[in-house]
Amino acid sequence: MSGPDGATLLVKVNHNLKPIHDLNTPTQSRAKRNARVYRLQGAKAVAGSTPAAPTALTVLTTVPVAAAVCTKADPLTPARAPWPAPQPLHPIQFPTPAAGKSVIKVGLDIDLQRLTATIQWDHLQPKPARDFSSPTELVAWVREQTAAGHVLYTVYESCGFGYCLHYDLKEAGAISLVITPTLLDRTRRRKNDRLDSAQLCLRLSRYVDGHRKELHVIRVPSVTEQQRRETGRQRAFWRGLILQLANHGRALRLEHEGKTLPGHWWGPRVWKRLEPALTPFVRGFLQPVREQILLAKEQVDQLTVELEARVAHEKIPKGLGPLTLALADAEVCDWFRFADRKAPSSYTGCCPSERSTGGVQRTGRIDRHGNVHLRTLLVEAVWRLARWNPTWHAYRKLAGRLNAAGKLPKRWAVALARQLAVDIWRVRTGRSTWAELGFLEMT
C-alpha cells in the first residue's frame, strides 16, 4: 500500500483479536450489536520501510487499515464484505410538493366489489368517502394526481387480496403503505367501510406529519419473494387436504361398520390388506377418496423436492433439516431485513405478553404477533434438535431445567424456538457459523 508521498506502507497486524460480539453479553450498543467481526488492534504503518516476506504476524495488504478485518476461524483470511443495512419499513423520503401543489392522503378500505377511499388534501377536513368500482379506476385517478404534481400517500390494511394493488399504486407514483389489520376505533360499536377508510386517512395524516407509531407498517415482499413463499404454503395446503380426506374415510367406516381405519390406510400395502375386510358399500366410497389422497401425496412429494433443492448445497445441522431451513428462508423472505437479534425474535410471535405497571411486572403467554407458519416450523425443529443436536448452545443452557422425566417442558421449547430464529438469522447474515453456535452434527 502506498502512502501520500508514494512510500510503501508496511501494515503490521496484531492477531490477538478481541471479539466485538459475545453471545453471553445481553446488551450492546447499536453499532456493535450482533456484529460478528473482529477489530484490528495495534495496527500501525511505518513509512519508507522495505517490503519483507509476509509472516504469521506481518502481513502486506493493499486495502486501507480500517477495512482489514479477519475472521476468528482463520485470522489470515479477510472477512466477507459488510452485510447490507437493514431494510427500512418506513419511506426514506417524504417529498415536499412544488409551490401551488398539495399533499394528498388517501385511506383505503378494500372489498371485492369496490374500494372505499377517504381523501384529505393537505391539512383540510377529509372529504366524505367515495367509492371506486375497481382497482383500475383508483390507479388511473392516482396517476392523474401525481402527473399534476401532487404528492400522494395511500394506506390500506393487509388482507387476502395480496399486494397487487400496492404494486400498481407505487407504479402510478404514489407512496403506498400497507399496515397490519387493526381495530381502528375502540370508542364506538360501529364498523363499516366508510368509517374504516376515514380512520385510516386520519392516521395517515398524523403519520406523514411525523408520528410514525400511528401506523404499523409491514414489509411488502417482492413478487419473487412472494412466489417462493407460496411454494411452502401450497405444500401445507396439500398436507392438510390429505389429513382431511383420511379422516373422512375413517368417519365413513366408523359410521357404517363400527370400525376405524389404520394410519396411512391409503398406502398400497395397507390398502391391499384392508380392502378384503371392507363391505362393498364402504369400499365403493373409500376408493375415490383414496385416489384423491394419492394425487395429493404426489403433489406434496413434488413440492418437497423443490424446496429441499434450494439448500441442497449447504451443510445443515442434524435435526434442523433442509426442508425446515428452506421453508424458514421462504417465510422470512430476506434475513437482512432485521437490524438486530430482537427483530427476528419478535417476528416469530414467541415473545411473552406483558401487563405491568409501576414496580410490578407481569408476563403471560406468548403474544403470537408474528408469522404463524415460521413459529410452527421452529417449535417442531426444537424438539428434533433436542434429540439430535444437544450440543446447541441454547439447549445446553436449559439442560439443567429438564423435568423429572428428563424431558423438555413445552414452555422452554417455545423459548428455544425464539432463540433458534435468532441463531438462524446470525448464520444467514454471516454473523456466525453453525459450529460456533454449538451445532456439531451436520448433514
C-alpha positions as CSV (number, residue, x, y, z in Angstrom):
1,M,0.0,0.0,0.0
2,S,1.3,3.4,-0.9
3,G,1.4,6.4,1.4
4,P,0.5,10.0,0.5
5,D,4.1,10.6,-0.7
6,G,4.3,7.4,-2.7
7,A,6.2,5.5,0.0
8,T,5.3,1.9,0.7
9,L,3.4,1.3,3.9
10,L,4.0,-2.0,5.8
11,V,1.0,-2.9,7.9
12,K,1.7,-5.0,10.9
13,V,-1.4,-6.8,12.1
14,N,-1.8,-7.9,15.7
15,H,-3.9,-11.1,15.7
16,N,-4.7,-11.0,19.4
17,L,-8.1,-10.0,18.4
18,K,-10.9,-9.1,20.7
19,P,-14.4,-10.1,19.5
20,I,-16.9,-7.3,19.4
21,H,-19.8,-9.7,19.8
22,D,-20.3,-12.0,22.7
23,L,-23.2,-14.4,22.9
24,N,-23.3,-14.1,26.7
25,T,-23.4,-10.3,26.7
26,P,-27.1,-9.2,26.9
27,T,-26.8,-5.6,26.0
28,Q,-24.5,-3.8,23.4
29,S,-24.6,-0.6,21.5
30,R,-26.4,-0.5,18.2
31,A,-23.1,-0.2,16.3
32,K,-21.7,-3.4,17.9
33,R,-25.0,-5.4,18.3
34,N,-24.7,-8.9,16.9
35,A,-21.7,-7.9,14.7
36,R,-19.6,-11.0,14.1
37,V,-16.5,-9.0,13.1
38,Y,-13.2,-8.5,14.9
39,R,-11.5,-5.2,15.3
40,L,-7.8,-4.9,14.5
41,Q,-5.8,-3.6,17.4
42,G,-2.3,-2.3,17.4
43,A,-2.1,-1.7,13.6
44,K,0.5,0.8,12.6
45,A,2.2,1.9,9.4
46,V,5.8,2.6,9.0
47,A,6.7,4.9,6.1
48,G,9.8,4.1,4.0
49,S,10.1,0.5,5.1
50,T,11.4,-2.1,2.8
51,P,8.8,-4.8,1.9
52,A,9.5,-8.1,3.6
53,A,8.2,-11.6,3.1
54,P,4.8,-12.0,4.9
55,T,4.9,-13.9,8.2
56,A,2.2,-15.0,10.6
57,L,2.3,-11.6,12.3
58,T,3.4,-9.3,9.5
59,V,1.0,-9.1,6.5
60,L,1.3,-6.9,3.4
61,T,-2.1,-5.6,2.4
62,T,-3.4,-3.5,-0.4
63,V,-6.6,-2.3,1.4
64,P,-6.9,0.5,4.0
65,V,-6.2,-0.4,7.5
66,A,-9.8,0.2,8.6
67,A,-11.1,-2.3,6.1
68,A,-8.8,-5.1,7.1
69,V,-10.8,-7.4,9.2
70,C,-10.2,-11.1,9.9
71,T,-12.4,-14.0,10.9
72,K,-12.0,-16.0,14.1
73,A,-11.7,-19.3,12.2
74,D,-8.7,-18.1,10.1
75,P,-7.1,-14.9,11.2
76,L,-5.2,-14.6,7.9
77,T,-8.3,-14.7,5.8
78,P,-10.1,-11.4,5.3
79,A,-13.7,-11.4,6.4
80,R,-16.6,-11.1,3.9
81,A,-17.8,-7.7,2.9
82,P,-20.1,-6.0,5.4
83,W,-23.7,-7.1,5.2
84,P,-26.2,-4.6,3.8
85,A,-28.1,-2.2,6.0
86,P,-31.5,-3.5,7.3
87,Q,-34.4,-2.7,5.0
88,P,-36.4,0.3,6.3
89,L,-40.1,-0.2,6.9
90,H,-41.0,3.5,6.6
91,P,-40.4,5.6,3.5
92,I,-36.9,7.0,3.3
93,Q,-38.0,10.4,2.0
94,F,-41.2,12.4,2.5
95,P,-41.1,14.7,-0.6
96,T,-42.4,18.3,-0.4
97,P,-44.7,19.3,-3.2
98,A,-43.9,22.2,-5.5
99,A,-45.5,25.6,-5.0
100,G,-49.2,25.5,-5.5
101,K,-49.4,21.7,-5.2
102,S,-50.8,19.6,-2.4
103,V,-50.1,16.6,-0.3
104,I,-53.0,14.1,-0.8
105,K,-53.6,11.4,1.8
106,V,-55.9,8.5,0.9
107,G,-57.2,5.9,3.3
108,L,-58.5,2.8,1.5
109,D,-60.8,0.0,2.6
110,I,-60.7,-2.8,0.1
111,D,-63.5,-5.0,-0.9
112,L,-64.1,-7.4,-3.8
113,Q,-66.9,-5.3,-5.3
114,R,-65.5,-1.8,-4.6
115,L,-62.8,0.3,-3.0
116,T,-63.8,2.9,-0.5
117,A,-61.5,5.9,-0.2
118,T,-61.4,8.9,2.2
119,I,-59.2,11.7,0.8
120,Q,-57.6,14.6,2.6
121,W,-55.9,17.5,0.8
122,D,-53.1,18.9,2.9
123,H,-54.5,19.6,6.4
124,L,-58.0,20.4,5.4
125,Q,-61.0,18.4,6.6
126,P,-61.2,15.0,5.0
127,K,-63.8,14.8,2.3
128,P,-66.7,12.3,2.5
129,A,-65.7,8.8,1.5
130,R,-66.1,7.9,-2.2
131,D,-66.2,4.6,-3.9
132,F,-64.1,3.3,-6.8
133,S,-65.6,0.5,-8.8
134,S,-62.3,-1.3,-9.5
135,P,-58.6,-1.0,-8.7
136,T,-58.0,0.1,-12.3
137,E,-60.2,3.2,-11.7
138,L,-58.3,4.0,-8.5
139,V,-54.9,3.7,-10.1
140,A,-56.0,5.9,-13.0
141,W,-57.1,8.6,-10.6
142,V,-53.8,8.3,-8.6
143,R,-51.8,8.6,-11.8
144,E,-53.7,11.7,-12.8
145,Q,-53.0,13.4,-9.5
146,T,-49.3,12.5,-9.5
147,A,-48.9,13.7,-13.1
148,A,-50.4,17.1,-11.9
149,G,-47.5,17.4,-9.5
150,H,-49.2,16.5,-6.2
151,V,-47.6,14.2,-3.6
152,L,-49.9,11.3,-2.9
153,Y,-49.9,8.8,0.0
154,T,-52.1,5.8,0.3
155,V,-52.6,3.3,3.1
156,Y,-54.7,0.1,3.5
157,E,-54.7,-2.9,5.7
158,S,-53.1,-6.2,4.6
159,C,-55.7,-8.8,3.6
160,G,-56.4,-11.7,1.4
161,F,-56.2,-9.6,-1.7
162,G,-52.5,-9.7,-1.6
163,Y,-50.2,-6.8,-2.7
164,C,-51.2,-6.4,-6.3
165,L,-52.8,-3.0,-5.5
166,H,-49.7,-1.9,-3.7
167,Y,-47.5,-2.6,-6.7
168,D,-49.9,-0.8,-9.0
169,L,-50.1,2.3,-6.7
170,K,-46.3,2.5,-6.5
171,E,-46.0,2.2,-10.2
172,A,-48.6,5.1,-10.6
173,G,-46.4,7.3,-8.5
174,A,-48.0,7.1,-5.0
175,I,-46.2,6.4,-1.8
176,S,-48.1,3.3,-0.8
177,L,-48.2,1.9,2.8
178,V,-49.6,-1.5,3.9
179,I,-50.3,-2.0,7.6
180,T,-51.3,-4.8,9.8
181,P,-55.1,-5.4,10.4
182,T,-56.0,-3.0,13.2
183,L,-59.0,-2.2,15.3
184,L,-59.2,1.4,14.2
185,D,-61.9,2.8,16.5
186,R,-62.4,1.4,20.0
187,T,-64.8,4.0,21.2
188,R,-67.8,3.0,19.0
189,R,-69.6,-0.2,18.4
190,R,-69.9,0.6,14.7
191,K,-67.7,-0.6,11.9
192,N,-68.2,-0.2,8.1
193,D,-66.1,0.6,5.1
194,R,-66.6,4.4,5.2
195,L,-65.7,4.6,8.9
196,D,-62.6,2.5,8.5
197,S,-61.3,4.4,5.5
198,A,-61.8,7.7,7.4
199,Q,-59.9,6.4,10.4
200,L,-57.1,5.2,8.1
201,C,-57.0,8.6,6.4
202,L,-56.7,10.5,9.8
203,R,-53.9,8.1,11.0
204,L,-52.1,8.5,7.7
205,S,-52.2,12.3,8.1
206,R,-50.6,12.1,11.6
207,Y,-48.1,9.6,10.2
208,V,-47.0,11.9,7.4
209,D,-46.7,14.7,10.0
210,G,-44.1,12.7,11.9
211,H,-46.0,10.4,14.2
212,R,-44.5,7.1,12.9
213,K,-46.3,5.0,15.5
214,E,-49.7,5.8,14.2
215,L,-49.4,3.1,11.6
216,H,-47.9,-0.4,12.0
217,V,-46.3,-0.6,8.5
218,I,-45.3,-4.0,7.3
219,R,-42.6,-5.0,4.8
220,V,-44.2,-5.9,1.5
221,P,-42.4,-8.8,-0.2
222,S,-41.4,-8.6,-3.8
223,V,-43.2,-10.7,-6.4
224,T,-40.3,-13.2,-6.5
225,E,-40.2,-13.5,-2.7
226,Q,-44.0,-13.9,-2.6
227,Q,-43.8,-16.7,-5.2
228,R,-41.0,-18.5,-3.3
229,R,-43.0,-18.3,-0.1
230,E,-46.1,-19.7,-1.8
231,T,-44.4,-23.0,-2.6
232,G,-44.2,-23.9,1.1
233,R,-47.7,-22.8,1.8
234,Q,-49.1,-24.8,-1.0
235,R,-47.3,-27.8,0.4
236,A,-49.0,-27.2,3.7
237,F,-52.4,-26.9,2.0
238,W,-52.0,-30.3,0.3
239,R,-50.8,-31.9,3.5
240,G,-53.9,-30.6,5.2
241,L,-56.1,-31.9,2.4
242,I,-54.6,-35.4,2.9
243,L,-55.4,-35.3,6.6
244,Q,-58.9,-34.1,5.9
245,L,-59.6,-36.9,3.3
246,A,-58.0,-39.5,5.6
247,N,-60.3,-38.5,8.5
248,H,-63.3,-38.5,6.2
249,G,-62.5,-42.1,5.3
250,R,-62.2,-43.1,8.9
251,A,-65.5,-41.5,9.8
252,L,-67.2,-43.3,6.9
253,R,-66.2,-46.7,8.0
254,L,-66.9,-45.9,11.7
255,E,-70.5,-44.9,10.8
256,H,-71.3,-47.9,8.6
257,E,-69.1,-50.7,10.0
258,G,-68.3,-49.6,13.6
259,K,-64.6,-49.8,12.9
260,T,-61.9,-47.3,12.2
261,L,-59.0,-47.3,9.6
262,P,-55.3,-47.6,10.4
263,G,-52.8,-44.9,9.9
264,H,-51.8,-44.4,6.2
265,W,-54.7,-46.6,5.2
266,W,-54.5,-45.3,1.6
267,G,-51.0,-46.8,1.1
268,P,-50.6,-49.7,-1.3
269,R,-49.5,-52.3,1.3
270,V,-52.1,-51.3,3.9
271,W,-54.9,-51.0,1.3
272,K,-54.1,-54.4,-0.1
273,R,-54.6,-56.0,3.4
274,L,-57.6,-53.8,4.2
275,E,-59.7,-54.0,1.1
276,P,-61.0,-57.5,1.5
277,A,-62.2,-56.7,5.0
278,L,-64.4,-53.8,3.8
279,T,-68.0,-54.1,2.8
280,P,-68.8,-53.4,-0.8
281,F,-70.8,-50.3,0.2
282,V,-67.9,-48.7,2.2
283,R,-65.3,-49.9,-0.3
284,G,-67.1,-48.1,-3.1
285,F,-66.9,-44.7,-1.3
286,L,-63.4,-45.2,0.0
287,Q,-61.9,-46.0,-3.4
288,P,-62.3,-42.4,-4.9
289,V,-61.2,-40.9,-1.6
290,R,-58.0,-43.0,-1.7
291,E,-57.4,-41.9,-5.3
292,Q,-57.7,-38.2,-4.3
293,I,-55.2,-38.8,-1.4
294,L,-52.7,-40.4,-3.7
295,L,-52.9,-37.4,-6.1
296,A,-52.4,-35.0,-3.2
297,K,-49.4,-37.1,-1.9
298,E,-47.7,-36.8,-5.3
299,Q,-48.1,-33.0,-5.2
300,V,-46.6,-32.9,-1.7
301,D,-43.6,-35.0,-2.7
302,Q,-43.0,-32.8,-5.8
303,L,-43.1,-29.6,-3.7
304,T,-40.8,-31.2,-1.0
305,V,-38.2,-32.0,-3.6
306,E,-38.4,-28.5,-5.0
307,L,-37.9,-26.9,-1.5
308,E,-35.1,-29.1,-0.4
309,A,-33.2,-28.4,-3.7
310,R,-32.8,-24.8,-2.6
311,V,-30.4,-25.7,0.2
312,A,-29.0,-28.9,-1.2
313,H,-25.5,-27.4,-1.4
314,E,-25.4,-26.5,2.3
315,K,-24.2,-28.3,5.4
316,I,-27.2,-28.2,7.7
317,P,-27.4,-29.2,11.4
318,K,-28.9,-32.6,12.0
319,G,-32.4,-32.2,13.3
320,L,-33.0,-28.9,11.6
321,G,-33.2,-30.4,8.2
322,P,-33.1,-28.9,4.7
323,L,-36.9,-28.8,4.4
324,T,-37.3,-26.7,7.6
325,L,-34.5,-24.4,6.7
326,A,-35.8,-23.8,3.2
327,L,-39.3,-23.1,4.5
328,A,-37.9,-20.7,7.1
329,D,-35.9,-18.8,4.4
330,A,-39.1,-18.6,2.3
331,E,-41.2,-17.3,5.1
332,V,-38.7,-14.6,6.2
333,C,-38.0,-13.6,2.6
334,D,-34.8,-11.8,3.5
335,W,-32.9,-12.3,6.7
336,F,-31.1,-9.0,6.2
337,R,-34.4,-7.2,6.9
338,F,-33.7,-7.5,10.6
339,A,-31.4,-4.9,12.2
340,D,-30.7,-6.8,15.4
341,R,-31.5,-10.0,17.3
342,K,-34.6,-8.6,18.8
343,A,-36.3,-8.3,15.4
344,P,-36.3,-12.0,14.3
345,S,-37.2,-12.9,17.9
346,S,-40.3,-10.7,17.7
347,Y,-41.1,-11.8,14.2
348,T,-41.7,-15.4,15.5
349,G,-44.5,-14.3,17.8
350,C,-42.9,-16.3,20.7
351,C,-42.3,-13.3,22.9
352,P,-44.2,-13.3,26.2
353,S,-47.2,-10.9,26.6
354,E,-46.9,-8.3,29.4
355,R,-49.2,-6.4,31.7
356,S,-47.1,-4.4,34.0
357,T,-47.5,-1.3,36.0
358,G,-45.3,0.6,38.5
359,G,-42.9,-1.7,40.1
360,V,-44.9,-4.9,39.3
361,Q,-44.1,-6.8,36.2
362,R,-46.5,-9.5,34.9
363,T,-45.7,-11.6,31.9
364,G,-48.0,-14.2,30.4
365,R,-48.4,-16.5,27.4
366,I,-46.7,-15.7,24.1
367,D,-48.3,-12.8,22.2
368,R,-48.5,-14.7,18.8
369,H,-47.9,-11.4,17.0
370,G,-45.8,-12.8,14.2
371,N,-45.6,-15.3,11.4
372,V,-47.6,-18.4,12.5
373,H,-46.0,-20.5,9.7
374,L,-42.5,-19.8,10.9
375,R,-43.4,-20.3,14.6
376,T,-44.7,-23.8,13.8
377,L,-41.6,-24.7,11.9
378,L,-39.3,-23.5,14.7
379,V,-41.1,-25.3,17.5
380,E,-41.1,-28.6,15.6
381,A,-37.4,-28.1,14.9
382,V,-36.6,-27.6,18.6
383,W,-37.9,-31.0,19.6
384,R,-35.8,-32.6,16.9
385,L,-32.7,-30.6,17.8
386,A,-33.1,-31.6,21.5
387,R,-32.6,-35.2,20.4
388,W,-30.1,-35.0,17.5
389,N,-28.1,-31.9,18.4
390,P,-28.0,-31.5,22.2
391,T,-24.7,-29.5,21.9
392,W,-26.6,-26.5,20.7
393,H,-25.6,-23.6,23.0
394,A,-29.2,-22.5,23.8
395,Y,-30.2,-26.1,24.7
396,R,-27.2,-26.5,26.9
397,K,-28.3,-23.5,29.0
398,L,-31.6,-25.2,29.7
399,A,-30.2,-28.7,30.2
400,G,-30.4,-28.3,34.0
401,R,-34.1,-27.4,33.8
402,L,-35.4,-30.6,32.4
403,N,-38.4,-32.1,34.3
404,A,-38.3,-35.2,36.4
405,A,-38.7,-37.5,33.3
406,G,-35.7,-35.8,31.6
407,K,-37.9,-34.1,29.0
408,L,-38.0,-30.5,27.9
409,P,-41.1,-28.6,29.2
410,K,-43.2,-27.1,26.5
411,R,-42.7,-23.5,27.6
412,W,-38.9,-23.9,27.3
413,A,-39.4,-25.4,23.8
414,V,-41.2,-22.2,22.8
415,A,-38.3,-20.1,24.3
416,L,-35.8,-22.2,22.4
417,A,-37.8,-21.7,19.2
418,R,-37.4,-17.9,19.7
419,Q,-33.7,-18.4,20.2
420,L,-33.4,-20.7,17.1
421,A,-34.8,-17.9,15.0
422,V,-32.1,-15.6,16.2
423,D,-29.4,-18.2,15.6
424,I,-30.6,-18.8,12.0
425,W,-30.5,-15.1,11.5
426,R,-26.9,-15.0,12.7
427,V,-25.9,-17.7,10.3
428,R,-27.8,-16.4,7.3
429,T,-26.4,-12.9,7.7
430,G,-22.8,-14.1,8.2
431,R,-22.5,-13.1,11.8
432,S,-21.8,-16.6,13.0
433,T,-21.5,-20.2,11.8
434,W,-23.4,-23.4,12.8
435,A,-20.3,-24.7,14.6
436,E,-19.8,-21.5,16.7
437,L,-23.4,-21.9,17.9
438,G,-22.8,-25.5,19.0
439,F,-24.3,-27.4,16.2
440,L,-21.8,-30.2,15.7
441,E,-23.9,-32.9,14.0
442,M,-24.3,-31.9,10.4
443,T,-26.0,-33.5,7.4
